Amino acid sequence: MRLLGVELTRFRSRRAIVLVLLAATVIMGVMVGTAVWETRPVSAQDRARAVAQAQQEAASPGFQRELKRCERRPEEYIGSEDPAACAEMMPRADWYLSRSTLSLASQLEDRGLGLLMILTALAVVIGATFAGADWATGSISNQLLFEPRRWRVWAAKAAAVTLGVMVACAVIVSVFWLVLYLVVESRGLSTGATVQEQVRWLSARGVLLAGVGALGGYALTMLLRSTVATLAVLFAYAIGGEALTAALPIDRVSQWGLGNNVFAWLRDGTEIYDESIVCPPNGNMCNQTYVLDLAQGATYLGVLLLVTLALSLVLFRRRDVA
């Protein structure tokens, strides 16, 4: 516990980590602000402006010509022989007030999912930064003088970065949904129990994924001993690895892609379109979609994490620390 407390203190004192968490908070604030602004109720000024736009469009020469053509041949324009029916073509103020209503359900697959993806990416950066700083400054050697049992040092750091990231992400995600919920309630709208449960489960899976990302970034950096090397490997995998996987001549090759498994975990299963699914040569109907479920996504990410952790810990215990 003493080692864990020391590592948590080190986690809080890292300026780079504080800046990353601050950036995450700012991003969350921007996402909340845009959601609230884009769905704001229509004001009297907005309606007056829309009415003016509709009147201006109705008075334009181009529209007047179309209206006269409609009155001469209404059946070609609106499918009716009554010229008076052409009044349906008149611009209305509602056409210029296309503003959606704020709801938590609409934000689940929109900003809610996007925020969790951003937090996971930043969590990986935090994990890599937390471990990389010790190697860059050489302080890891001094730490091992006070605690020669390397596995304890490794485990304490892993626990600290995982716990720190998960707590920070839980706070950010909670504030995000709480503010949106309060805004929805203030506008006289309600959120059903089913949607609230979906929000809770999505948030829980997202926070856990961020913790996994931080732990994976930490473990890979302890293996490579460099933050830059870790980020380079992850970038290369995200670009080249996904492309290489997609080129494999196997059925449903997309189920081995990292991105698809992340979405399967966050969404509690996701439907994927895959061109690698072979269709019968004479088949009239061919379904090239399939569902990648939560269990498959969790297994993929879990195995990837366990392999990284095992390699990191074993090599940290055996290699020289200079």
C-alpha positions as CSV (number, residue, x, y, z in Angstrom):
1,M,0.0,0.0,0.0
2,R,2.9,2.3,0.7
3,L,4.3,1.8,-2.8
4,L,0.8,2.4,-4.3
5,G,0.5,5.7,-2.3
6,V,3.9,6.8,-3.6
7,E,2.9,6.0,-7.2
8,L,-0.4,7.8,-6.9
9,T,1.4,10.9,-5.6
10,R,3.8,10.6,-8.6
11,F,0.8,10.3,-10.9
12,R,-0.8,13.4,-9.6
13,S,2.4,15.4,-9.7
14,R,3.2,14.7,-13.4
15,R,2.6,17.9,-15.3
16,A,2.1,16.2,-18.6
17,I,-0.7,14.0,-17.1
18,V,-2.4,17.0,-15.6
19,L,-2.3,18.8,-19.0
20,V,-3.8,15.7,-20.7
21,L,-6.6,15.5,-18.2
22,L,-7.2,19.2,-18.5
23,A,-7.5,18.8,-22.3
24,A,-9.9,15.9,-21.8
25,T,-12.0,18.1,-19.5
26,V,-12.0,21.0,-22.1
27,I,-13.0,18.6,-24.8
28,M,-15.9,17.3,-22.7
29,G,-17.0,20.9,-22.0
30,V,-17.0,21.7,-25.7
31,M,-19.0,18.6,-26.5
32,V,-21.6,19.5,-23.9
33,G,-21.7,23.1,-25.0
34,T,-22.2,22.2,-28.7
35,A,-24.9,19.7,-27.8
36,V,-26.8,22.3,-25.7
37,W,-26.4,25.1,-28.2
38,E,-27.4,23.1,-31.3
39,T,-30.6,21.9,-29.6
40,R,-31.5,25.2,-27.9
41,P,-35.2,26.1,-28.0
42,V,-36.4,28.3,-30.7
43,S,-36.6,31.9,-29.5
44,A,-38.9,34.7,-30.7
45,Q,-36.0,36.2,-32.6
46,D,-35.2,32.9,-34.3
47,R,-38.8,32.5,-35.4
48,A,-39.0,36.1,-36.7
49,R,-35.9,35.6,-38.7
50,A,-37.3,32.3,-40.1
51,V,-40.6,34.1,-41.1
52,A,-38.6,36.8,-42.8
53,Q,-36.5,34.2,-44.7
54,A,-39.7,32.4,-45.8
55,Q,-41.3,35.7,-47.0
56,Q,-38.1,36.6,-48.9
57,E,-38.0,33.3,-50.6
58,A,-41.7,33.4,-51.5
59,A,-41.2,36.9,-53.1
60,S,-38.2,35.9,-55.1
61,P,-38.7,36.0,-58.9
62,G,-37.5,32.4,-59.3
63,F,-40.1,31.1,-56.9
64,Q,-42.9,33.2,-58.4
65,R,-42.1,31.7,-61.8
66,E,-42.3,28.2,-60.4
67,L,-45.5,29.0,-58.6
68,K,-47.1,30.2,-61.9
69,R,-46.0,27.1,-63.7
70,C,-47.5,25.0,-61.0
71,E,-50.8,26.9,-61.2
72,R,-50.9,26.2,-65.0
73,R,-49.9,22.5,-64.7
74,P,-50.6,21.5,-61.1
75,E,-50.7,17.8,-61.9
76,E,-47.0,17.8,-62.9
77,Y,-45.9,19.5,-59.7
78,I,-48.0,18.2,-56.9
79,G,-50.2,15.5,-58.5
80,S,-53.4,17.4,-58.2
81,E,-55.6,19.1,-60.8
82,D,-56.5,21.9,-58.4
83,P,-54.3,25.0,-59.0
84,A,-55.1,26.1,-55.4
85,A,-53.1,23.2,-54.1
86,C,-49.9,24.9,-55.3
87,A,-50.1,26.9,-52.1
88,E,-48.4,23.9,-50.5
89,M,-45.2,25.0,-52.3
90,M,-45.2,28.3,-50.4
91,P,-42.1,28.5,-48.1
92,R,-42.9,28.1,-44.4
93,A,-41.0,29.4,-41.4
94,D,-40.6,25.8,-40.1
95,W,-38.3,25.0,-43.0
96,Y,-35.7,27.4,-41.6
97,L,-36.0,26.1,-38.0
98,S,-34.6,22.6,-38.4
99,R,-33.3,22.2,-34.9
100,S,-33.3,18.9,-33.2
101,T,-34.5,18.2,-29.6
102,L,-31.9,17.3,-27.0
103,S,-32.2,13.8,-25.5
104,L,-29.8,11.4,-23.9
105,A,-30.9,8.7,-26.3
106,S,-29.7,10.8,-29.3
107,Q,-26.3,11.4,-27.6
108,L,-25.5,7.8,-26.8
109,E,-24.2,7.0,-30.3
110,D,-23.1,10.5,-31.0
111,R,-21.2,12.6,-28.4
112,G,-21.4,9.9,-25.7
113,L,-19.5,7.3,-27.7
114,G,-17.2,9.9,-29.2
115,L,-16.2,11.1,-25.7
116,L,-15.3,7.6,-24.6
117,M,-13.2,7.0,-27.7
118,I,-11.3,10.3,-27.0
119,L,-10.8,9.4,-23.3
120,T,-9.5,6.0,-24.2
121,A,-6.9,7.5,-26.6
122,L,-5.8,10.0,-24.1
123,A,-5.6,7.3,-21.4
124,V,-3.1,5.4,-23.6
125,V,-1.1,8.6,-23.8
126,I,-1.2,9.0,-20.0
127,G,-0.1,5.4,-19.4
128,A,2.8,5.8,-21.8
129,T,3.8,9.2,-20.3
130,F,3.6,7.9,-16.7
131,A,6.0,5.1,-17.4
132,G,8.2,6.9,-20.0
133,A,9.1,9.7,-17.6
134,D,10.8,7.3,-15.2
135,W,12.9,5.8,-18.0
136,A,13.7,9.2,-19.6
137,T,15.0,10.7,-16.3
138,G,16.6,7.5,-15.1
139,S,14.6,7.7,-11.8
140,I,13.6,4.1,-12.2
141,S,17.1,3.0,-11.0
142,N,16.8,5.0,-7.9
143,Q,13.3,3.6,-7.2
144,L,14.7,0.1,-7.4
145,L,17.3,0.9,-4.8
146,F,14.5,1.5,-2.2
147,E,12.4,-1.5,-3.4
148,P,14.6,-4.2,-5.1
149,R,11.6,-6.5,-5.8
150,R,10.9,-5.4,-9.3
151,W,7.5,-7.0,-9.6
152,R,6.2,-4.9,-6.7
153,V,7.4,-1.7,-8.3
154,W,5.9,-2.7,-11.7
155,A,2.6,-3.7,-10.1
156,A,2.4,-0.5,-7.9
157,K,2.9,1.7,-11.0
158,A,0.4,-0.3,-13.0
159,A,-2.2,-0.1,-10.3
160,A,-1.6,3.7,-9.8
161,V,-2.0,4.6,-13.5
162,T,-5.0,2.4,-14.0
163,L,-6.8,3.7,-10.8
164,G,-5.9,7.3,-11.5
165,V,-7.1,7.2,-15.1
166,M,-10.4,5.4,-14.2
167,V,-11.2,7.8,-11.5
168,A,-10.5,10.8,-13.7
169,C,-12.5,9.4,-16.6
170,A,-15.4,8.4,-14.3
171,V,-15.6,12.0,-13.1
172,I,-15.4,13.5,-16.6
173,V,-18.0,11.1,-18.0
174,S,-20.3,11.6,-15.0
175,V,-20.2,15.4,-15.4
176,F,-20.9,15.0,-19.1
177,W,-24.1,13.0,-18.7
178,L,-25.2,14.9,-15.5
179,V,-25.1,18.3,-17.3
180,L,-27.0,17.0,-20.3
181,Y,-29.6,15.3,-18.0
182,L,-30.1,18.6,-16.1
183,V,-30.5,20.5,-19.4
184,V,-33.0,18.0,-20.7
185,E,-35.0,18.2,-17.5
186,S,-34.9,22.0,-17.5
187,R,-36.5,22.0,-20.9
188,G,-39.5,20.0,-19.7
189,L,-38.3,16.8,-21.3
190,S,-38.0,13.4,-19.7
191,T,-35.5,10.5,-19.9
192,G,-36.8,7.0,-19.7
193,A,-35.4,4.4,-17.3
194,T,-34.2,2.3,-20.3
195,V,-32.1,5.1,-21.7
196,Q,-30.7,5.9,-18.2
197,E,-29.7,2.3,-17.9
198,Q,-28.0,2.4,-21.3
199,V,-26.1,5.5,-20.3
200,R,-24.9,3.9,-17.1
201,W,-23.7,0.7,-18.9
202,L,-22.1,2.6,-21.7
203,S,-20.3,4.8,-19.2
204,A,-19.1,1.8,-17.2
205,R,-17.7,0.0,-20.2
206,G,-16.1,3.2,-21.4
207,V,-14.4,4.0,-18.1
208,L,-13.2,0.4,-17.9
209,L,-11.9,0.6,-21.5
210,A,-10.0,3.8,-20.6
211,G,-8.4,2.0,-17.6
212,V,-7.4,-0.9,-19.9
213,G,-5.9,1.6,-22.4
214,A,-3.9,3.3,-19.7
215,L,-2.7,-0.1,-18.4
216,G,-1.8,-1.2,-21.9
217,G,0.1,2.0,-22.7
218,Y,2.0,1.7,-19.4
219,A,2.9,-1.9,-19.9
220,L,4.1,-1.3,-23.5
221,T,6.2,1.6,-22.4
222,M,7.8,-0.4,-19.6
223,L,8.6,-2.9,-22.3
224,L,10.0,-0.5,-24.9
225,R,11.3,2.0,-22.3
226,S,10.3,5.0,-24.3
227,T,7.0,7.0,-24.6
228,V,7.8,7.9,-28.2
229,A,8.5,4.3,-29.2
230,T,5.2,3.2,-27.6
231,L,3.2,5.9,-29.5
232,A,5.0,5.0,-32.7
233,V,4.2,1.3,-32.3
234,L,0.6,2.0,-31.6
235,F,0.3,4.4,-34.5
236,A,1.9,1.9,-36.9
237,Y,-0.5,-0.8,-35.7
238,A,-3.5,1.5,-36.0
239,I,-2.5,2.2,-39.6
240,G,-0.5,-0.7,-41.0
241,G,-1.9,-3.4,-38.7
242,E,-5.5,-2.8,-39.6
243,A,-4.7,-2.7,-43.3
244,L,-2.6,-5.9,-43.1
245,T,-5.4,-7.6,-41.2
246,A,-8.0,-6.6,-43.8
247,A,-5.8,-8.1,-46.5
248,L,-5.8,-11.6,-45.0
249,P,-7.6,-14.1,-47.2
250,I,-9.9,-15.4,-44.5
251,D,-13.7,-15.1,-44.0
252,R,-14.9,-12.4,-41.6
253,V,-11.4,-11.0,-41.4
254,S,-12.8,-7.7,-39.9
255,Q,-13.5,-9.5,-36.6
256,W,-9.7,-9.4,-35.9
257,G,-9.5,-5.6,-36.3
258,L,-8.8,-3.6,-33.1
259,G,-11.3,-0.8,-33.9
260,N,-14.2,-3.2,-34.5
261,N,-13.6,-5.0,-31.2
262,V,-13.4,-1.7,-29.4
263,F,-16.8,-0.8,-30.8
264,A,-18.2,-4.2,-30.0
265,W,-17.2,-3.7,-26.4
266,L,-18.6,-0.1,-26.1
267,R,-21.8,-0.7,-28.0
268,D,-22.5,-4.1,-26.4
269,G,-22.1,-5.7,-29.9
270,T,-21.9,-4.0,-33.3
271,E,-23.0,-4.9,-36.8
272,I,-20.2,-5.0,-39.3
273,Y,-20.2,-5.0,-43.1
274,D,-17.4,-7.3,-44.4
275,E,-16.6,-7.7,-48.1
276,S,-14.5,-10.8,-47.2
277,I,-17.6,-12.8,-46.6
278,V,-17.9,-15.1,-49.6
279,C,-21.2,-15.1,-51.4
280,P,-22.6,-18.0,-53.4
281,P,-21.9,-17.5,-57.2
282,N,-25.5,-18.0,-58.1
283,G,-27.1,-16.6,-55.0
284,N,-29.7,-13.9,-55.4
285,M,-29.4,-12.7,-51.8
286,C,-26.2,-12.4,-50.0
287,N,-25.8,-10.9,-46.5
288,Q,-22.3,-9.6,-46.0
289,T,-23.0,-8.3,-42.5
290,Y,-22.6,-10.0,-39.1
291,V,-22.7,-9.1,-35.5
292,L,-19.6,-8.9,-33.4
293,D,-20.8,-9.3,-29.9
294,L,-19.7,-8.0,-26.5
295,A,-18.0,-11.3,-25.5
296,Q,-15.9,-11.4,-28.6
297,G,-14.8,-7.8,-28.2
298,A,-13.9,-8.4,-24.5
299,T,-12.0,-11.6,-25.3
300,Y,-10.0,-9.9,-28.0
301,L,-9.0,-6.9,-25.9
302,G,-8.4,-9.1,-22.9
303,V,-6.0,-11.4,-24.7
304,L,-4.2,-8.5,-26.2
305,L,-3.8,-6.8,-22.8
306,L,-2.7,-10.0,-21.0
307,V,0.0,-10.7,-23.6
308,T,1.3,-7.2,-23.3
309,L,1.3,-7.3,-19.5
310,A,3.1,-10.7,-19.4
311,L,5.9,-9.6,-21.8
312,S,6.3,-6.3,-20.0
313,L,6.6,-7.8,-16.5
314,V,8.8,-10.7,-17.4
315,L,11.3,-8.5,-19.3
316,F,11.3,-5.8,-16.7
317,R,12.3,-8.4,-14.1
318,R,15.0,-9.9,-16.2
319,R,16.6,-7.0,-18.1
320,D,19.3,-4.7,-16.7
321,V,18.1,-1.2,-15.7
322,A,20.6,1.4,-16.6
